[in-house]
Amino acid sequence: MDSYRHDSHYGHNEHKPSRGQHWQTDAGAFVRESFRQNNFWLRIMQEHALFIRLGLPCDETALIREAEKLEELFRGLRAELRRLPHKEEAFRCFNDEVIRALGKIIDYKSTVLKRLITCNLGGSSLPLLIDHIRREAIRFRVILLRLQNGIKVPVAEQALQEEIFWLRIMGEHAHFIAHLLDPSERPLVSQSLRFADNFETLRLQAKDLESMEVPRTFENWLLPEKLAGCPLPPGFGDLPGPLLIPRLVRFNEEVIDLTKEIRDFKEVALQLIEACQVLSIIPPLLADHVLREAEMALEDLRIVGRKISNHDHLRQDGRESKDHLN
């Protein structure tokens, strides 16, 4: 784990997102989703610690040692997950353990980011990259906290959350790739920047849909951070609840189509990097890392796509039944 080397230990298929299996009970669904999220994101978190460590100046020995400890922490959690019985009680305990570990890596990334944006840390990590990977850790922790506490998100709100999150992540990947390619790779650089523009266009459209369909998110955005989670004074929170509209079904399909395109682009890029047929400073492990995230994005987007399609069909069936009765 001392380099970006992409060897058999980090094979592309080791933690490829699972597909197709559905549990029939609430306990089963909890176990399935807990495993799906941990199986993917624990490896991502371990690699984040590695990437940060390799981007630090060699004299930042304290930060380097902390990154090494985080790598070991998440490596151990991955090993524990492989041995874990697929029982609700086992995953409830394990999720709590992962949530504590995520608190540590979020704090570490916050420390690194603060030093970068206050010009107190050198190295090769871009501030947006650290913000990017911190957002992924925060989202992973929120997902586990939702599972642990049985928090259900309305379908329209969940779909837009997933789409906005992944559109930003994929767009930033495109920017990072463009910056890490050699400038002489003009066609690939241009293609990466076009991807970034296309993802940003859809992200802005998703934000428009969010303010139309989930108006409380805009109200929450206007509140100071210190009020998060606190009781609000009268007058707040009386806006309409999330609204699922048919347009969201087509929008989800558009997001999936664009994500497929960048997934395929990343797959070709990985092959070129491994064959030394492209000039860049992108190591194979990093190329594989962003490819796996595109595959996870597609899985998440397809899951919410099925949910909103089912709701849309149910609503249409309800209208048809009412028309028939009339």
N, C-alpha and C positions, 0 to 999 in steps of 0.2 A: 504493500500500500504506500510505497514511497515515491510513486510517480503516477502519471496519468496513463500508464500502460494499460492497454485493453487486451487482457488475456482471458483464458478460459474461466478463471475465477469470477470474472465480471462478464460472462457470456450474455449476449443480448436477450436470450430467451429465458434466463434464470427466473426473473420476476416479471415476465410479460403479463399485462393485465388479463385476468380471467374473463371468460365470456359464457353466457348462456345458462348457467345454473341458477335456479331460483328456489329459495326455501319457502315452505308452506306455512310456517308458524312465525309469530313475532320473535320468539327466542331464536329460531333458525335464521330469520332475516338479520337479527342483531349479530349473530355469529358470522354469517356470510359477509356482511358489510364491514364488520370489524376486521376480518381476515383480509378482505380485498384492499382496504385502505392501508393497513399495516404492511401487507405483503409488498405493496408498491412503494409507499412513502418512506419506510424505514431505510431502504437502500438509498433512496434519493438523499435523505438527511445525512447518511454516512458519507456519501460522495460530496455533499456540500462542505462538510468539514474538511475533507481532503482538498477540494478546490481552493477553499480559503487559505488553508495552510500553505499550499504551493504558490499562492499569490502574495504571501507576506514577505517583507524584507527579512533577510537572514538574521538580522540583529534583534528582531522582535521575538525573543525566545519565549517569553511568557505566553504570548498569543499562540505561538506555534505549539507549545506544550498543551495548552487548553484545547486546541483543535485536535491534537492527537488523542486526548482523553475522550473527546466527543466522538471521534471515529470509533474508538474502542467501545464506547457506550452503545452506539447504534449497531455495531457489528454484533455485540452480545445480544441485543434485543432481537436481531434477525435470527440468530441461532436459537434463542428461546422460542420465537414464533414457530420455527420448524418443529419443535418438540411439543408444542402446546396442544392439549386435547381440544377438539372442537365442541366445547361445552360453554354455555352462557357464563357460568360462574368463573371459569378460567379466563375468558376474554374480558370480563369486567375487571378482574384484578390486573390483567396484562395491560388493558387500555389505560388504567390509572398510572401504571409504571411508565408507559410511553408518554402520557401527558406531562409527567414530571420531567422526563428527558427532554421533551420539546420546550418546556420552560427554560431549560439550561441553554439549548442551542439558540433559542430566540434571543435570550439575554446576550449571548456571545455575539451573534450577528448584529445586534443593536449596538454593542460596544464597538465593533469593527466599523460599522457604518458611521457612527457618530465621529469617530476619529478621522475617517476619510473625508467627511463633509465639513469638518472643521480644520482641514489641512494639517492634521497631526499624525498622519500615517501615510507611508509611501507604499510601494509594491505595485502589483499589476492588476489588482481588482478594481473594476469600475464601481462607483457608488451605486449606480442603478442595478448592477448585478447583485450586490449584497442586499439591496432593497427587494429585488426580485425573489431571491431565495428565502429572505425573511418572510415575505408574503406567503410563500408556499408552506413554510413551517407554521405560520399563524393559522392558515386555512386548515391544515391537517389537524392541528389541535382543536379548532372549532368543530370539525367533523366528529372527532372522538368525543368531545364534550356533549355534542348533540346526541350521539348514540348512548352515552352513559346516562343522560338525563331524560331520554325519551322525547326530545324536542323535535316536533314535526314542522317543516317549513311548507307553507302553501305552494302548490305546484307552480303557479306563474312566477312567484318570487324565487323559488328554487331554480327554475329554468334560467331565469335572467342572471341569477348569481353565478351559476355554472358558466354561462356563456360569456359574461363580462370578465370573469376571472380568466378563463382559458383564452379568450381573444387577446387580452393584454399579455398573457404569458407567451403565446405563440408569436405575437407581434414583436415582443422584446427579443425572443430567440432570433427572429429574422435580423434585427438590428445587431445583435451580438455576432451572428455569423458574418454579416457584412464587414464588421470591424476586425474580425479575426482572419478573414481571407486576405491573401496578399493583394495589394492594389492592382497588380497585373492581371488578376482573375476578373477582368471587367464584366464579362457576361454574368458570372455567378454573383458578383457584388450587386449588379443591377437587378438581378432576379430576386436577391434577398431583400433589397430595398423596396421592390414592388410588393413583395409579400408583406413587409412591414406596413406599407401604406394601405393595402387591402384589409389587413386585420384591424388597423386603426379606424378605417371607415366603418367596418361592422361593429367595432366596439362603441363608437359614438352613436350608431343607430341603436344598439342595445341599451345605451344610457337613455336615449329618447323614449324607447319602449318602456323602460323601467319607470320613468317619471309619469308616463301615461297609465301604466298598469299597477304600479306599487307606489302611490304618491307619498306614503309615510317614509320611504327611504330618503326622499329629498328633505322632508321636515327633520328627520334625524340628522342629516348631514349639516343642517344649519345650527344644531345645538352644540354647545361647547363639549369637548371631550370629557371633562370632569363629571358631566351629568349622565354619562353612559351607564345604563343599568340602574339609575336612581328613579324614584317616583317623580313624575313630572307634574307641574302645576296645572290647574284647570285651563282648558283651551287647547292643550296639546293632545294628539292621539285620536282626534275625532274625524280624521280623514277616511275616505272609503278604503276598504280592505283590498287585497290583491285581486286583480281582475284578469282572467284568462281569456284572451281573444284569439280567433283563428289565425291571425297574422303571425302569432308566435310559433305556430307549427311550421310554416314556411321559413321563418327566420332561422329556426333551429336547423332545418335542412341546409340552408345557405351557410351557416357556420360550420356544419359537418363537412360540406363540400370543400370549403376553403382549407379546413384542417386536414382533410385527406391530401390535398395538394401539397401542403408543406410537409406532411408526413412522408410522402413519396420523395420530395426534394431532399429531405434529411437522410432518407435511406440511401439514395444515390450518393449524397455527399459522404456518408460513412464509408461506402464502398470505395470511393475515390481516395479518401484519406488513408484507408487501410492499404490500398495498393500504391500509395505515394504518387498518385496521378493528379494531385491538386496542390497548389502552393498556398500554404496557410500556416497558422500557428494553432490550429485546432487539433488537440490530441484525440485519438480514437475514442477514449472513454468519455470525453465530453460530447463528442458527436453522437455516441450511443445513448448517453444520458438524455439529450434533448429529443432524440428519436423516441425513446421510451415514454417521455412525457407527452409527445404528440399522440401516441397510442392510448395512453391513459385519458387524454382529453377526449379522444373519439369515444372511448367507452363511457365516460361520464355523460357526454353530450347525447349519446344514443339512449342511455338510461332515462334522462329527462325527456328526450324526444318521445319515447314510448309513453311516458306518463302524460304529457300534454296531449298526445294523439288520443289516448284512451279517454281523457276528460272531454276532449272535443267530440269524440264519437258518442259518449254518454249524453252530452248535452243535446246533440242532434237527435239521438234516439228519444230523449225526453220530449223534444219539440214535436217529433213525428207522432209519439203516443198521444200527446195533448191534441194535436190536429185531428187524429183519428177519433178521439172521444168527442170532439166538437162536431 
